[in-house]
Amino acid sequence: MIEKLLPSGVAVAESFGEMPDHAPMPAEAGLIARAVEKRRKEFVTTRKCAREALGQLGIDPVPIMRGEKGEPLWPRQVVGSLTHCDGYRAAIAGYSMQVRSLGMDAEPHAPLPDGVLDAVSLEPEREVLAVRDDSVHWDRLLFCAKEATYKAWFPLTKRWLGFEDAHITFEQTGSGTMGTFRSELLVDGATVDGGEPLLGFDGRWLVEGGLIIAVISL
């Protein structure tokens, strides 16, 4: 599904259910030693997707560990992103010589719980979403795009990015269930990779099969 949103050269692996016959690699086992069963299954399936995506890049299976902020640690010279929600797990990965950063998030295509929109959005964003058509749950799409923004941002800056630190606007294309978004950064975008400071991200989104997916490829 998400391959529709990504450029060539980015590997994709996704699953619409658990992989009960799989287990974490030994080095990963400690990461979920105290996790509840649901979380363990999510972890194992998402990591399996990550290794499938790496395999498409010609990389042998390796543990996907966690950094200090919980971010996935990819092999050297690889960038990637993971996501999971009810009924869906996915991973994307690419070589850093082709893609500077990747960010992806998936959510159920349903309204956000009461009160959440105010906590994750800016007033100008809410004003625009309030007058858009009801073909898309725009509040959930906004949350999804903000999560994808953070996932693309953090590997390049090693800094927190709050929901209030990016202003997101959307465009619809085709049937209205796909489109693009612009995530304008409202904070200093200095990076740690030696590249140009970040001013914003351009992303793509899709509503399909009861899911919303937002992806950034920089």
Contacts in CASP RR format, 6 or more apart in sequence:
PFRMAT RR
TARGET T0000
AUTHOR 0000-0000-0000
METHOD contacts of the structure
MODEL  1
MIEKLLPSGVAVAESFGEMPDHAPMPAEAGLIARAVEKRRKEFVTTRKCA
REALGQLGIDPVPIMRGEKGEPLWPRQVVGSLTHCDGYRAAIAGYSMQVR
SLGMDAEPHAPLPDGVLDAVSLEPEREVLAVRDDSVHWDRLLFCAKEATY
KAWFPLTKRWLGFEDAHITFEQTGSGTMGTFRSELLVDGATVDGGEPLLG
FDGRWLVEGGLIIAVISL
1 14 0 8 1.000
1 206 0 8 1.000
1 208 0 8 1.000
1 209 0 8 1.000
1 211 0 8 1.000
1 213 0 8 1.000
2 12 0 8 1.000
2 14 0 8 1.000
2 90 0 8 1.000
2 92 0 8 1.000
2 104 0 8 1.000
2 206 0 8 1.000
2 213 0 8 1.000
2 215 0 8 1.000
3 12 0 8 1.000
4 178 0 8 1.000
4 206 0 8 1.000
5 203 0 8 1.000
5 204 0 8 1.000
5 205 0 8 1.000
5 206 0 8 1.000
5 213 0 8 1.000
5 215 0 8 1.000
6 12 0 8 1.000
6 92 0 8 1.000
6 215 0 8 1.000
6 217 0 8 1.000
7 99 0 8 1.000
7 217 0 8 1.000
9 94 0 8 1.000
9 95 0 8 1.000
9 98 0 8 1.000
9 99 0 8 1.000
10 92 0 8 1.000
10 93 0 8 1.000
10 94 0 8 1.000
10 99 0 8 1.000
10 102 0 8 1.000
10 217 0 8 1.000
11 53 0 8 1.000
11 54 0 8 1.000
11 55 0 8 1.000
11 56 0 8 1.000
11 57 0 8 1.000
11 92 0 8 1.000
11 93 0 8 1.000
11 94 0 8 1.000
12 53 0 8 1.000
12 56 0 8 1.000
12 90 0 8 1.000
12 91 0 8 1.000
12 92 0 8 1.000
13 48 0 8 1.000
13 49 0 8 1.000
13 50 0 8 1.000
13 52 0 8 1.000
13 53 0 8 1.000
13 56 0 8 1.000
13 90 0 8 1.000
13 91 0 8 1.000
14 49 0 8 1.000
14 88 0 8 1.000
14 89 0 8 1.000
14 90 0 8 1.000
14 91 0 8 1.000
15 45 0 8 1.000
15 48 0 8 1.000
15 49 0 8 1.000
15 88 0 8 1.000
15 89 0 8 1.000
15 90 0 8 1.000
16 87 0 8 1.000
16 88 0 8 1.000
17 45 0 8 1.000
17 87 0 8 1.000
17 88 0 8 1.000
17 89 0 8 1.000
18 41 0 8 1.000
18 44 0 8 1.000
18 45 0 8 1.000
19 44 0 8 1.000
19 45 0 8 1.000
19 48 0 8 1.000
20 41 0 8 1.000
22 44 0 8 1.000
22 45 0 8 1.000
22 48 0 8 1.000
23 29 0 8 1.000
23 44 0 8 1.000
24 30 0 8 1.000
24 31 0 8 1.000
24 32 0 8 1.000
24 43 0 8 1.000
24 44 0 8 1.000
24 47 0 8 1.000
25 47 0 8 1.000
25 61 0 8 1.000
25 62 0 8 1.000
25 63 0 8 1.000
26 63 0 8 1.000
27 63 0 8 1.000
27 65 0 8 1.000
28 43 0 8 1.000
28 47 0 8 1.000
28 63 0 8 1.000
28 64 0 8 1.000
28 65 0 8 1.000
31 43 0 8 1.000
31 65 0 8 1.000
31 66 0 8 1.000
32 39 0 8 1.000
32 40 0 8 1.000
32 43 0 8 1.000
32 44 0 8 1.000
35 43 0 8 1.000
42 84 0 8 1.000
42 89 0 8 1.000
45 84 0 8 1.000
45 89 0 8 1.000
46 82 0 8 1.000
46 83 0 8 1.000
46 84 0 8 1.000
46 89 0 8 1.000
46 90 0 8 1.000
46 91 0 8 1.000
47 64 0 8 1.000
49 82 0 8 1.000
49 89 0 8 1.000
49 90 0 8 1.000
49 91 0 8 1.000
50 64 0 8 1.000
50 72 0 8 1.000
50 82 0 8 1.000
50 91 0 8 1.000
50 93 0 8 1.000
51 61 0 8 1.000
51 62 0 8 1.000
51 64 0 8 1.000
52 91 0 8 1.000
53 80 0 8 1.000
53 91 0 8 1.000
53 92 0 8 1.000
53 93 0 8 1.000
53 94 0 8 1.000
54 60 0 8 1.000
54 61 0 8 1.000
54 62 0 8 1.000
54 75 0 8 1.000
54 78 0 8 1.000
54 93 0 8 1.000
55 61 0 8 1.000
56 93 0 8 1.000
57 78 0 8 1.000
57 93 0 8 1.000
57 94 0 8 1.000
57 95 0 8 1.000
59 75 0 8 1.000
59 78 0 8 1.000
62 75 0 8 1.000
64 72 0 8 1.000
64 73 0 8 1.000
64 74 0 8 1.000
64 82 0 8 1.000
65 72 0 8 1.000
65 73 0 8 1.000
66 72 0 8 1.000
66 73 0 8 1.000
67 73 0 8 1.000
69 154 0 8 1.000
69 160 0 8 1.000
71 151 0 8 1.000
71 154 0 8 1.000
71 155 0 8 1.000
72 80 0 8 1.000
72 81 0 8 1.000
72 82 0 8 1.000
74 80 0 8 1.000
74 93 0 8 1.000
77 95 0 8 1.000
77 96 0 8 1.000
77 97 0 8 1.000
78 93 0 8 1.000
78 94 0 8 1.000
78 95 0 8 1.000
78 96 0 8 1.000
79 93 0 8 1.000
79 94 0 8 1.000
79 95 0 8 1.000
79 96 0 8 1.000
79 99 0 8 1.000
79 100 0 8 1.000
79 101 0 8 1.000
79 102 0 8 1.000
79 155 0 8 1.000
80 91 0 8 1.000
80 92 0 8 1.000
80 93 0 8 1.000
80 94 0 8 1.000
80 101 0 8 1.000
80 102 0 8 1.000
80 103 0 8 1.000
81 91 0 8 1.000
81 92 0 8 1.000
81 93 0 8 1.000
81 102 0 8 1.000
81 103 0 8 1.000
81 104 0 8 1.000
81 148 0 8 1.000
81 151 0 8 1.000
81 152 0 8 1.000
82 90 0 8 1.000
82 91 0 8 1.000
82 104 0 8 1.000
83 89 0 8 1.000
83 90 0 8 1.000
83 91 0 8 1.000
83 104 0 8 1.000
83 105 0 8 1.000
83 106 0 8 1.000
83 213 0 8 1.000
84 90 0 8 1.000
84 106 0 8 1.000
85 106 0 8 1.000
85 107 0 8 1.000
85 108 0 8 1.000
85 211 0 8 1.000
86 108 0 8 1.000
88 106 0 8 1.000
88 211 0 8 1.000
90 104 0 8 1.000
90 106 0 8 1.000
90 213 0 8 1.000
92 102 0 8 1.000
92 103 0 8 1.000
92 104 0 8 1.000
92 215 0 8 1.000
93 102 0 8 1.000
94 102 0 8 1.000
99 217 0 8 1.000
99 218 0 8 1.000
100 156 0 8 1.000
100 193 0 8 1.000
100 195 0 8 1.000
100 218 0 8 1.000
101 152 0 8 1.000
101 153 0 8 1.000
101 155 0 8 1.000
101 156 0 8 1.000
101 216 0 8 1.000
101 218 0 8 1.000
102 151 0 8 1.000
102 152 0 8 1.000
102 215 0 8 1.000
102 216 0 8 1.000
102 217 0 8 1.000
102 218 0 8 1.000
103 148 0 8 1.000
103 149 0 8 1.000
103 151 0 8 1.000
103 152 0 8 1.000
103 215 0 8 1.000
103 216 0 8 1.000
103 217 0 8 1.000
104 148 0 8 1.000
104 151 0 8 1.000
104 213 0 8 1.000
104 214 0 8 1.000
104 215 0 8 1.000
104 216 0 8 1.000
105 144 0 8 1.000
105 145 0 8 1.000
105 147 0 8 1.000
105 148 0 8 1.000
105 151 0 8 1.000
105 213 0 8 1.000
105 214 0 8 1.000
106 144 0 8 1.000
106 211 0 8 1.000
106 212 0 8 1.000
106 213 0 8 1.000
107 140 0 8 1.000
107 141 0 8 1.000
107 143 0 8 1.000
107 144 0 8 1.000
107 147 0 8 1.000
107 211 0 8 1.000
107 212 0 8 1.000
108 140 0 8 1.000
108 210 0 8 1.000
108 211 0 8 1.000
108 212 0 8 1.000
109 136 0 8 1.000
109 137 0 8 1.000
109 140 0 8 1.000
109 207 0 8 1.000
109 209 0 8 1.000
109 210 0 8 1.000
109 211 0 8 1.000
109 212 0 8 1.000
110 137 0 8 1.000
110 140 0 8 1.000
111 137 0 8 1.000
111 139 0 8 1.000
111 140 0 8 1.000
112 120 0 8 1.000
112 137 0 8 1.000
112 139 0 8 1.000
112 140 0 8 1.000
112 143 0 8 1.000
116 139 0 8 1.000
116 143 0 8 1.000
117 126 0 8 1.000
117 139 0 8 1.000
117 142 0 8 1.000
117 143 0 8 1.000
118 126 0 8 1.000
119 163 0 8 1.000
120 142 0 8 1.000
120 143 0 8 1.000
120 146 0 8 1.000
120 163 0 8 1.000
121 129 0 8 1.000
121 139 0 8 1.000
121 142 0 8 1.000
121 163 0 8 1.000
122 164 0 8 1.000
122 167 0 8 1.000
124 167 0 8 1.000
125 142 0 8 1.000
125 167 0 8 1.000
125 168 0 8 1.000
125 169 0 8 1.000
128 169 0 8 1.000
129 138 0 8 1.000
129 139 0 8 1.000
129 142 0 8 1.000
132 138 0 8 1.000
132 170 0 8 1.000
135 176 0 8 1.000
135 177 0 8 1.000
136 172 0 8 1.000
136 176 0 8 1.000
136 177 0 8 1.000
136 207 0 8 1.000
136 212 0 8 1.000
137 212 0 8 1.000
138 170 0 8 1.000
140 212 0 8 1.000
141 170 0 8 1.000
141 205 0 8 1.000
141 207 0 8 1.000
141 212 0 8 1.000
141 214 0 8 1.000
142 168 0 8 1.000
142 170 0 8 1.000
144 205 0 8 1.000
144 212 0 8 1.000
144 213 0 8 1.000
144 214 0 8 1.000
145 168 0 8 1.000
145 170 0 8 1.000
145 181 0 8 1.000
145 183 0 8 1.000
145 203 0 8 1.000
145 205 0 8 1.000
145 214 0 8 1.000
146 163 0 8 1.000
146 166 0 8 1.000
146 168 0 8 1.000
146 183 0 8 1.000
147 214 0 8 1.000
148 183 0 8 1.000
148 203 0 8 1.000
148 214 0 8 1.000
148 215 0 8 1.000
148 216 0 8 1.000
149 161 0 8 1.000
149 166 0 8 1.000
149 168 0 8 1.000
149 183 0 8 1.000
149 201 0 8 1.000
149 216 0 8 1.000
150 161 0 8 1.000
150 162 0 8 1.000
151 216 0 8 1.000
152 201 0 8 1.000
152 216 0 8 1.000
152 218 0 8 1.000
153 159 0 8 1.000
153 161 0 8 1.000
153 185 0 8 1.000
153 198 0 8 1.000
153 201 0 8 1.000
154 160 0 8 1.000
154 161 0 8 1.000
156 191 0 8 1.000
156 192 0 8 1.000
156 193 0 8 1.000
156 198 0 8 1.000
157 189 0 8 1.000
157 190 0 8 1.000
157 191 0 8 1.000
157 192 0 8 1.000
157 198 0 8 1.000
158 192 0 8 1.000
161 185 0 8 1.000
161 187 0 8 1.000
164 186 0 8 1.000
165 185 0 8 1.000
165 186 0 8 1.000
165 187 0 8 1.000
166 183 0 8 1.000
166 184 0 8 1.000
166 185 0 8 1.000
166 186 0 8 1.000
166 200 0 8 1.000
167 183 0 8 1.000
167 184 0 8 1.000
167 186 0 8 1.000
168 181 0 8 1.000
168 182 0 8 1.000
168 183 0 8 1.000
168 184 0 8 1.000
169 181 0 8 1.000
169 182 0 8 1.000
169 184 0 8 1.000
170 179 0 8 1.000
170 180 0 8 1.000
170 181 0 8 1.000
170 205 0 8 1.000
171 179 0 8 1.000
171 180 0 8 1.000
171 181 0 8 1.000
172 178 0 8 1.000
172 179 0 8 1.000
173 179 0 8 1.000
173 180 0 8 1.000
177 206 0 8 1.000
177 207 0 8 1.000
177 208 0 8 1.000
178 204 0 8 1.000
178 205 0 8 1.000
178 206 0 8 1.000
178 207 0 8 1.000
179 204 0 8 1.000
179 205 0 8 1.000
179 206 0 8 1.000
180 202 0 8 1.000
180 203 0 8 1.000
180 204 0 8 1.000
180 205 0 8 1.000
181 202 0 8 1.000
181 203 0 8 1.000
181 204 0 8 1.000
181 205 0 8 1.000
181 214 0 8 1.000
182 200 0 8 1.000
182 201 0 8 1.000
182 202 0 8 1.000
182 203 0 8 1.000
183 200 0 8 1.000
183 201 0 8 1.000
183 202 0 8 1.000
183 203 0 8 1.000
183 216 0 8 1.000
184 199 0 8 1.000
184 200 0 8 1.000
185 198 0 8 1.000
185 199 0 8 1.000
185 200 0 8 1.000
185 201 0 8 1.000
188 197 0 8 1.000
189 197 0 8 1.000
189 198 0 8 1.000
189 199 0 8 1.000
190 197 0 8 1.000
191 197 0 8 1.000
191 198 0 8 1.000
201 216 0 8 1.000
201 218 0 8 1.000
202 216 0 8 1.000
203 214 0 8 1.000
203 215 0 8 1.000
203 216 0 8 1.000
203 217 0 8 1.000
204 214 0 8 1.000
204 215 0 8 1.000
205 212 0 8 1.000
205 213 0 8 1.000
205 214 0 8 1.000
205 215 0 8 1.000
206 212 0 8 1.000
206 213 0 8 1.000
END
